[in-house]
Amino acid sequence: MEQTKILISGASGKMGHAVAAAIAGREDCIACAGVDLRTEQYGGFPIYESFAAVNEKPDVVIDFSNPAALDSLLEYCLTNGIPAVLATTGYSEEQTAKIRKAAESIPVFFSFNMSLGINLLVQLAKKATAILGGQFDIEIVEKHHNQKLDAPSGTAIMLADAINESLGGEYHYVYDRHSKRAKREKTEIGMHSIRGGTIVGEHDVIFAGHDEVITLSHSAASKEVFAVGAVNAAVFLADQKPGMYDMSAMMDLA
């Protein structure tokens, strides 16, 4: 079996370690190198301070780092024709446009959440919206640990966008109600963020109708689920043509 050689961007972070551990438990791929400002070695592969210093030739890059690293990451991947799995959150609209532009030349796997369960939740939410939309109010509640910087989470936005797409893009997002003294509008999708403790990630999609409530939920018990999903994406992406891919592409093949 030919192994997919993976470079881990953000190798010294918690998610980088989780990705390395996920790779180590498989036979179809190997971690060949890492990039991080902190270059403490572990896992049997070299870690470099920058992409320019990398000597190895990976088949694909997995990025769990920081939005600030996007330009150097894309330059490296475009120059060398290497597919990229982008699992970092917090990108600006300008950065997202750069990602889509890069996908014209290389395969890019881009998702706000690498969990298979979350992506199933997205599909279930779209199905529920197709049946309930227009009759039920829709609210999204996301909970994360007290160190998370962005709110709402990228996953909550991904859920809202999928739901809104099912509704023809006619709904708008309301992130806070304390400053808005008015009845809820019919075309709102409420977004609520909770930060506390060591919550890895919990997302609820609430459909509230007349005398009945339907709640779709997902809870992640550890960061490992995101690492496993990213490695699955990397092995999948290594054989793909240039373009934008997400978890639904892999789910369609399952």
C-alpha positions in Angstrom: 0.0 0.0 0.0 1.4 3.4 -1.0 1.2 5.8 1.9 0.0 9.4 1.6 2.7 11.7 2.8 1.2 14.5 5.0 2.7 17.8 6.1 1.1 19.2 9.3 0.9 23.0 9.4 0.5 24.0 13.1 2.3 20.8 14.1 3.2 21.9 17.6 -0.3 23.0 18.6 -2.9 20.8 20.3 -4.6 19.9 17.0 -1.2 19.3 15.3 -0.4 16.7 18.0 -3.9 15.2 17.6 -3.4 15.0 13.8 0.0 13.4 14.2 -1.5 10.8 16.6 -4.3 10.1 14.1 -1.9 9.5 11.3 0.3 7.3 13.5 -2.7 4.9 14.0 -3.1 4.4 10.3 -1.3 2.4 7.6 -2.4 4.4 4.5 -0.6 7.6 5.4 2.5 9.0 7.2 3.4 12.4 8.7 6.5 13.4 6.7 7.0 16.9 8.1 5.5 19.8 10.1 5.6 23.6 10.1 5.3 25.7 13.3 7.0 28.6 14.9 7.8 26.2 17.8 10.0 23.5 16.4 10.2 21.1 19.4 10.5 17.7 17.7 8.2 14.7 18.4 6.6 11.9 16.4 9.6 11.0 14.4 9.2 13.7 11.7 11.0 17.1 11.3 9.3 20.4 12.2 10.4 23.5 10.4 9.8 27.2 11.3 8.5 28.0 7.8 7.3 26.4 4.6 10.4 27.7 2.8 12.6 25.5 5.0 10.8 22.2 4.3 12.9 19.7 2.5 10.4 16.9 2.2 7.8 16.6 -0.7 4.4 15.9 0.8 1.4 14.7 -1.1 -1.0 16.9 0.9 -0.9 19.6 3.7 -3.2 19.6 6.7 -3.5 23.0 8.3 -4.6 23.5 11.9 -2.7 26.8 12.6 -3.8 30.4 12.3 -5.5 32.5 9.6 -2.3 34.7 9.6 -0.4 31.7 8.0 -2.8 31.4 5.0 -0.7 33.4 2.5 2.5 31.5 3.1 0.6 28.2 3.1 -1.2 28.9 -0.2 2.0 30.1 -1.8 3.8 26.9 -0.8 1.0 24.7 -2.0 0.5 26.6 -5.3 4.2 26.7 -6.1 4.6 23.0 -5.5 1.2 21.8 -6.7 0.3 20.3 -3.3 -3.4 19.8 -2.2 -4.4 21.5 1.0 -6.8 20.5 3.8 -7.8 23.8 5.5 -9.2 23.2 9.0 -8.4 26.6 10.5 -11.3 28.8 11.4 -11.6 32.6 11.6 -10.8 33.4 8.0 -12.0 36.8 6.6 -14.0 37.2 3.5 -10.9 38.3 1.6 -9.0 35.2 2.8 -11.9 32.9 1.8 -11.8 34.5 -1.7 -8.0 33.6 -1.8 -8.8 30.0 -0.9 -11.4 29.8 -3.7 -8.9 31.3 -6.2 -6.3 28.8 -5.1 -8.8 25.9 -5.7 -8.7 26.8 -9.4 -5.1 25.4 -9.5 -4.9 22.8 -6.7 -7.4 20.6 -4.8 -8.5 22.4 -1.6 -10.6 20.7 1.1 -12.2 23.5 3.1 -14.6 23.0 6.0 -15.4 24.9 9.2 -15.6 21.5 11.0 -13.9 18.2 10.1 -16.2 16.0 12.2 -18.2 13.5 10.2 -21.0 13.8 12.8 -21.3 17.6 12.4 -21.5 17.3 8.7 -24.2 14.7 9.1 -26.0 17.3 11.3 -25.7 19.8 8.5 -27.5 17.4 6.1 -30.2 16.6 8.7 -30.7 20.3 9.3 -31.2 20.9 5.6 -33.7 18.1 5.4 -35.6 19.4 8.4 -35.6 22.9 6.9 -37.1 21.6 3.7 -40.0 20.1 5.6 -40.4 22.7 8.4 -39.1 25.9 6.9 -41.6 28.8 7.0 -43.6 27.2 9.8 -41.0 26.8 12.5 -38.6 29.4 14.0 -34.9 28.4 13.7 -32.3 29.0 16.4 -28.7 27.8 16.6 -26.9 27.5 20.0 -23.2 26.7 20.1 -21.0 26.0 23.2 -17.2 26.0 23.3 -14.4 26.3 25.8 -13.4 29.5 27.4 -10.3 29.9 25.3 -12.1 30.1 21.9 -11.6 33.5 20.3 -14.3 33.7 17.6 -18.0 33.8 18.1 -20.2 32.5 16.7 -18.3 29.5 15.8 -17.4 28.7 12.2 -19.5 25.5 12.6 -22.6 27.6 13.6 -22.1 29.8 10.6 -21.8 26.7 8.4 -25.1 25.3 9.8 -26.8 28.7 9.3 -25.6 29.0 5.8 -26.8 25.5 4.9 -30.2 26.2 6.4 -30.5 29.6 4.7 -29.5 28.0 1.4 -32.4 25.6 1.8 -34.7 28.6 2.4 -33.6 30.4 -0.8 -31.2 32.7 1.0 -34.1 34.9 2.2 -33.3 34.7 5.9 -31.0 36.9 8.0 -28.9 36.2 11.1 -29.5 37.7 14.5 -26.6 37.3 16.9 -27.9 39.1 20.0 -31.2 40.2 21.2 -30.5 42.4 24.2 -30.3 45.6 22.2 -33.3 44.8 20.0 -36.6 45.3 21.7 -39.0 43.8 19.1 -40.8 40.7 18.3 -38.9 38.0 16.5 -39.1 38.4 12.7 -40.3 35.4 10.7 -37.1 35.5 8.5 -34.6 35.3 11.4 -32.1 32.6 12.2 -31.0 33.2 15.8 -27.3 32.5 16.6 -26.2 32.2 20.3 -22.7 31.6 21.7 -21.8 30.1 25.1 -18.2 30.1 26.3 -17.1 28.1 29.4 -14.8 25.6 30.9 -13.3 23.0 28.6 -16.3 22.3 26.4 -14.9 20.9 23.1 -17.9 21.8 21.0 -21.6 21.4 21.2 -24.1 22.6 18.6 -27.9 22.6 18.7 -30.3 23.5 15.9 -33.7 24.2 17.3 -36.9 24.2 15.2 -39.6 25.8 17.4 -43.1 25.6 16.1 -46.6 25.9 17.6 -46.7 23.6 20.6 -43.8 21.5 19.5 -40.0 21.8 19.4 -37.5 19.7 17.4 -33.8 19.9 18.4 -30.9 18.4 16.4 -27.7 18.1 18.5 -24.1 17.2 18.2 -21.5 17.0 20.9 -17.8 16.4 20.5 -16.1 14.8 23.5 -12.5 15.4 22.3 -10.5 17.1 19.6 -9.6 13.7 18.1 -12.8 13.6 16.0 -11.6 16.7 14.1 -8.1 15.3 13.6 -9.5 12.0 12.3 -11.8 13.8 9.9 -8.9 16.0 8.7 -6.7 12.9 8.0 -9.6 11.2 6.2 -9.9 14.4 4.1 -6.1 14.4 3.3 -6.1 10.8 2.1 -9.2 11.5 0.0 -7.8 14.8 -1.4 -4.4 13.5 -2.5 -6.1 11.8 -5.6 -8.4 14.6 -6.6 -8.3 17.2 -9.4 -8.1 21.0 -8.6 -11.3 22.3 -7.1 -13.1 23.0 -3.8 -14.1 20.0 -1.7 -15.8 19.6 1.7 -17.0 16.8 3.8 -20.1 16.3 1.7 -17.9 15.1 -1.2 -16.5 12.3 1.1 -19.9 11.5 2.4 -21.3 11.0 -1.1 -18.6 8.4 -1.6 -19.4 6.5 1.6 
